[in-house]
Structures are given as C-alpha cells and as structure tokens.
Amino acid sequence: MFPFKLQVVSIPVKANFRGIKNREIALFEGPAGWSEFSPFVEYSNKESSTWLKAAIEGATKEPPTPIRDKLEINATLPNVKVIEVKELLAGFDGCNTIKIKINDFETDQALLIECLKEVPKAKFRLDVNGGWALEEAIANVQSYETAFGSLIEYIEQPCTDFADLNSLRNNTAIKIAVDESIRKYLAGDLTRIREVADIAIIKWAPTGGVSAALEVIEKIDLPVVISSALDSSIGISHGLSLAAAVPNLYGACGLGTVSLLEGDVTSNSLIPINGIISNRKVTPDRIEEFKVEPSRQKWWQDRADAIYEGGLF
C-alpha cells in the first residue's frame, strides 16, 4: 500500500488545455514537505509510475542547492480562439516569451499576430506535440520562419520520428526542441537527442523527479528548458527547484501554468510577477475548496497503491 494518504482536488481549467475542463491532482505530505502526484487520468499505471517516483522524492528528499534564486518564466497559451488571447496573457505578468500550442500555419498564425498586439516585444515558442509528418512540418516551419523570422525561439516536438526531426532540422534555421522524444524514451539512448534537436524540454514529474531529471540533462548535454504539466503550485515548486539547479538553462521556463487554472491549492500561488518566479515551499490551504467526491478520492488512492505495490518504478 502507498505509504501516504492522498488528498485529491479538482481545479477548473481556464481554457481548452488537452481537452480537459478540470485538472485532478493528488497531494500528500512527507518529511520534506508537500508533493503532488498528477499524471493525466488516461495515462497507464506504467507511464504514471514515473510521476509517482517524482512525487515520493519531492515529499521525502530536500532539493539540491540552487545556483539561481529567480527564474524567468514564459507565458503558455493553449490552442485557443484569438479572442481569448488577451485574457489568458493577462495571467502571465511581465512574460515576454510566449509558448503557443499550434496545429498549422494557416490556422494559427493569427494567434501570434494577436500576441504581438498585447506583447509587442514577444518571442515565441511553438509547440506541435509531435503532430506533423515531415512534409507538413517543413511547409509549416518554413511559413512561420518567413512570416515571423527571429521572433521564433524554437519549434517544440514538430515530429516524433527521429529521422523526420533530423531532416526538418536541416531544412530550417529555427531551433528544434524535443519533449516527448525524451520523456517517452527515458530508457533509451538519450545521447541520440543531440543528433535531432537543439534544445531539451524537461518536466519534473514525467522525468521521475529532480534527481532523475538532472541525470537525464547531463546525458543529453543540450541547453534545457524546464516546463510543467499543468501542475498546482506544489508541483510548480518542485519544477522550480529543478530549474534552479540546472547549469545549462535556456532562457525562460514554462513554469507559470498555475495561471491557466481557475484556482489553486494555496492562497499564495506561484505565478509570475514581472516575468519572474522566486521559488519557495508551498503549503496547501485551499484543499477543502476543491476536494473531489469520495469515489474520485478512492480512484486516485487505488491508482497510487497499484503502482507502488506493483513495483513499477
């Protein structure tokens, strides 16, 4: 049986992020403080086991000594309607780097144009989540490059196939970043990432925690952006601990996503102010406000028990 009692919350999401309307998050406290276990509900126990490993470490071990105490943050926009851009960007105070989930150039170039109206000095990170085949990727990336040029810092996970990523990289001056190519193949030869990408996107929970992430970062040996998975402020605090210890950090971190939630587990949320977040430990004081019904509480506890008892990590 999992040695910690979970307290599960369900927090409404502001915009269509991964198609979910509420973010379910399981919280627990250990000797090192609060942690969270929050793989998306459709994830298998095997995939979720990495998240549980991260959560246990976060609750039982102190983070490494930081080499920086303030972290620059990027705004994060789901693939939303243009009329939603202004309101969502307002939650990312002072953030001049904007990550946008995109589908293609024709549909989504309007999102970048609207962002520039709100943040004239904006730089962009475009996240495709592996949605393009090679020919489609080349056409879209070249269109974005022609229209926005140096305003685009990188394209994140435009393709999933390594050969396609390598071909695309040879057809554009825009940097290529990878996320899924790392976290879905943690047991593989991560040194190959350098052959197909310029930047590594690392997330605290899906990588297995701060210690595991630092080992992965060392193996990959690329500039790193630390990002999040729509965490509460508790998860964000662990992501910030990781970002604070990374020697080869590449600019702003994607750790401002509490701003995409309609609430938080704490009344003192970790959200950007003047584009910066300073890390601190978080104690939840709003659990009762977002507490799930007993059946969902049991579902999460059973999930953690099954992973823990099954020795999946």
C-alpha positions in Angstrom: 0.0 0.0 0.0 1.2 3.5 -0.8 2.6 4.9 2.5 1.0 8.3 2.2 -2.7 9.3 2.3 -3.6 11.3 -0.7 -5.8 14.4 -0.7 -7.3 14.9 -4.1 -8.5 18.1 -5.7 -10.2 19.0 -8.9 -9.5 22.5 -10.2 -11.3 24.1 -13.2 -9.1 25.0 -16.2 -9.5 28.4 -17.9 -9.1 27.3 -21.5 -9.2 24.1 -23.5 -5.9 22.6 -22.4 -5.5 19.0 -23.6 -9.3 18.8 -23.8 -9.8 18.8 -20.1 -12.2 21.0 -18.1 -10.9 20.1 -14.6 -7.4 19.2 -13.5 -7.3 16.5 -10.9 -4.3 16.5 -8.6 -3.4 14.2 -5.7 -1.5 15.8 -2.9 0.4 14.3 0.1 2.8 15.5 2.7 6.1 13.8 3.7 9.1 14.7 5.9 10.5 17.1 3.3 7.1 18.8 2.7 4.2 18.6 0.3 4.3 16.9 -3.1 1.8 16.1 -5.8 1.0 13.0 -8.0 -0.9 14.2 -11.0 -0.4 12.1 -14.2 -3.3 12.7 -16.5 -6.2 10.3 -15.9 -5.8 8.5 -19.2 -2.2 7.6 -18.5 -1.4 3.9 -17.8 0.0 2.8 -14.5 3.3 2.1 -16.1 3.6 5.6 -17.5 2.2 7.1 -14.3 4.9 5.3 -12.2 7.5 7.8 -13.2 5.2 10.6 -11.8 4.8 8.7 -8.6 8.6 8.3 -8.3 8.9 12.1 -8.7 6.2 12.7 -6.1 7.8 10.5 -3.5 11.1 12.2 -3.9 9.5 15.6 -3.6 7.9 14.7 -0.3 10.9 12.8 1.2 14.1 14.5 0.0 15.3 18.1 0.1 16.1 19.7 -3.3 19.6 20.3 -4.5 21.4 23.5 -3.7 20.2 26.2 -6.1 22.6 28.1 -8.4 19.9 30.8 -9.0 17.0 32.0 -6.9 14.9 33.8 -9.5 13.5 32.1 -12.6 12.4 33.8 -15.8 9.0 32.4 -16.9 7.3 32.1 -20.3 3.6 32.6 -20.9 1.8 29.5 -22.0 -1.2 29.6 -24.4 -3.3 26.5 -25.3 -4.6 26.4 -28.8 -7.4 28.9 -28.2 -9.5 31.3 -30.1 -7.9 34.7 -30.9 -10.5 36.5 -28.7 -9.2 34.5 -25.7 -5.6 35.6 -26.1 -5.7 38.9 -24.2 -7.4 37.5 -21.1 -5.1 34.5 -20.9 -1.9 36.5 -21.4 -3.0 38.8 -18.5 -2.3 36.0 -16.1 1.4 36.0 -17.1 2.5 39.3 -15.7 5.7 40.6 -17.5 6.3 37.5 -19.5 7.7 38.4 -22.9 8.4 34.8 -24.1 5.2 33.1 -25.2 4.7 29.3 -25.8 1.8 28.5 -28.0 0.2 25.2 -28.8 -0.3 25.1 -32.6 -1.8 22.9 -35.3 -0.7 24.6 -38.5 0.4 27.9 -40.0 -2.8 28.9 -41.8 -5.0 28.4 -38.8 -2.7 29.6 -36.0 -0.6 32.5 -37.4 -3.4 34.7 -36.1 -2.6 33.7 -32.5 1.0 35.1 -32.9 -0.3 38.3 -34.5 -2.7 38.8 -31.6 0.0 38.1 -29.1 2.2 40.8 -30.6 -0.6 43.3 -30.2 -0.6 42.5 -26.4 3.1 42.0 -26.0 5.0 43.9 -28.8 8.4 42.5 -27.7 7.2 38.9 -27.7 9.3 36.0 -28.6 7.6 32.7 -29.5 8.0 29.0 -28.8 5.7 26.9 -30.9 4.6 23.5 -29.6 3.3 20.9 -32.0 3.2 17.9 -29.7 4.5 15.7 -32.5 1.5 16.4 -34.7 3.2 16.8 -38.1 4.5 14.4 -40.7 7.8 15.5 -42.3 6.4 17.3 -45.5 3.8 19.0 -43.4 6.4 20.1 -40.9 8.7 21.5 -43.5 5.9 23.5 -45.1 4.6 24.9 -41.8 8.0 25.7 -40.3 9.2 27.5 -43.4 5.9 29.5 -43.4 6.4 30.5 -39.8 10.1 31.4 -40.5 9.1 33.6 -43.4 6.4 35.4 -41.5 8.0 35.8 -38.1 11.7 35.1 -38.5 13.8 35.6 -35.5 10.7 36.2 -33.2 10.5 32.3 -33.0 12.9 30.9 -30.5 12.2 27.3 -31.4 9.6 24.7 -32.6 8.9 22.1 -29.9 8.4 18.5 -31.0 7.2 19.1 -34.6 7.6 15.4 -35.4 8.0 12.2 -33.4 10.2 10.2 -35.8 13.9 10.8 -35.2 14.7 10.7 -39.0 12.0 13.3 -39.6 13.3 15.5 -36.9 16.8 15.3 -38.4 15.5 16.1 -41.9 13.5 19.1 -40.6 16.4 20.4 -38.7 18.4 20.5 -42.0 15.6 22.5 -43.7 15.2 25.4 -41.3 17.3 27.9 -39.3 14.7 27.7 -36.5 15.9 25.7 -33.5 14.2 22.4 -32.8 13.3 21.4 -29.3 12.0 18.0 -28.1 9.8 16.9 -25.2 8.0 13.7 -25.9 11.2 12.3 -27.6 12.8 12.4 -24.2 10.2 11.6 -21.6 8.6 8.7 -23.6 12.0 7.1 -24.2 13.8 7.6 -20.9 15.2 4.0 -21.0 16.7 4.6 -24.5 20.0 6.1 -25.6 19.4 9.7 -24.7 22.6 10.8 -26.3 20.9 10.5 -29.7 18.8 13.5 -28.8 21.8 15.7 -29.8 21.5 14.4 -33.3 18.0 15.7 -33.9 17.5 18.6 -31.5 19.0 21.9 -30.3 17.1 22.2 -27.0 15.8 19.7 -24.5 12.4 20.2 -22.8 12.4 18.6 -19.3 9.5 18.3 -16.9 9.9 17.4 -13.2 7.2 14.8 -12.8 7.3 12.9 -16.1 11.1 12.5 -15.8 10.9 10.9 -12.4 11.9 13.8 -10.1 14.6 16.3 -9.7 17.5 13.8 -9.3 16.5 11.7 -12.3 15.9 14.9 -14.4 19.4 16.2 -13.6 20.9 12.8 -14.7 18.9 13.0 -17.9 20.0 16.6 -18.5 23.6 15.5 -18.1 23.3 12.7 -20.5 21.6 14.8 -23.2 24.1 17.6 -22.8 21.9 20.3 -24.6 20.5 23.6 -23.4 17.5 22.9 -21.3 14.0 24.5 -20.8 12.2 23.3 -17.6 8.5 23.1 -18.2 5.4 21.8 -16.3 2.4 19.6 -16.9 -0.4 21.9 -15.6 0.6 21.4 -12.0 -0.6 23.1 -8.9 1.8 25.4 -7.1 3.1 22.4 -5.2 4.2 20.7 -8.4 5.5 24.0 -9.7 7.7 24.5 -6.6 9.4 21.2 -7.5 9.8 22.2 -11.1 11.4 25.5 -9.9 13.8 23.5 -7.6 14.9 21.6 -10.7 15.2 24.8 -12.8 17.2 26.5 -10.0 19.8 23.7 -10.1 20.2 23.2 -13.9 23.6 24.6 -15.1 22.7 24.8 -18.8 19.3 26.5 -18.6 18.0 28.0 -21.9 16.1 31.2 -21.1 12.6 31.3 -19.7 11.0 28.3 -18.0 7.5 27.0 -18.7 6.6 27.1 -15.0 3.8 29.7 -15.0 0.9 27.4 -15.8 -0.9 27.9 -12.5 -2.2 30.9 -14.3 -4.2 28.6 -16.6 -6.2 27.2 -13.7 -9.3 28.8 -12.2 -7.9 28.2 -8.7 -5.0 26.7 -6.8 -4.4 24.6 -3.7 -2.8 27.6 -2.0 -3.9 31.2 -1.5 -0.3 32.3 -2.2 0.2 30.9 -5.7 3.5 30.5 -7.6 2.7 32.8 -10.5 5.0 35.2 -12.4 5.4 38.7 -11.3 7.3 40.9 -13.7 8.1 37.7 -15.6 9.8 36.1 -12.6 9.0 33.5 -10.0 11.1 33.1 -6.9 10.8 29.5 -5.5 9.6 28.6 -2.0 8.0 25.6 -0.4 4.2 25.6 -0.7 1.7 24.6 2.0 -1.8 24.0 0.6 -4.6 25.9 2.5 -7.4 25.5 -0.1 -7.7 21.7 -0.4 -11.3 21.7 1.0 -12.4 24.2 -1.6 -11.5 21.9 -4.5 -11.8 18.5 -2.8 -13.2 15.7 -5.0 -16.0 13.4 -4.2 -15.2 10.1 -2.4 -15.3 8.0 -5.5 -12.6 10.1 -7.2 -10.5 10.1 -3.9 -10.7 6.3 -3.9 -9.7 6.1 -7.6 -6.5 8.1 -7.0 -5.6 6.2 -3.9 -6.2 2.9 -5.6 -4.0 4.1 -8.5 -1.1 5.0 -6.3 -1.5 1.7 -4.3 -1.4 -0.4 -7.5 1.7 1.4 -8.9 3.5 1.2 -5.6 2.6 -2.4 -4.8 3.4 -3.4 -8.4 7.0 -2.2 -8.1 6.6 -0.4 -11.4 9.4 2.1 -10.6 
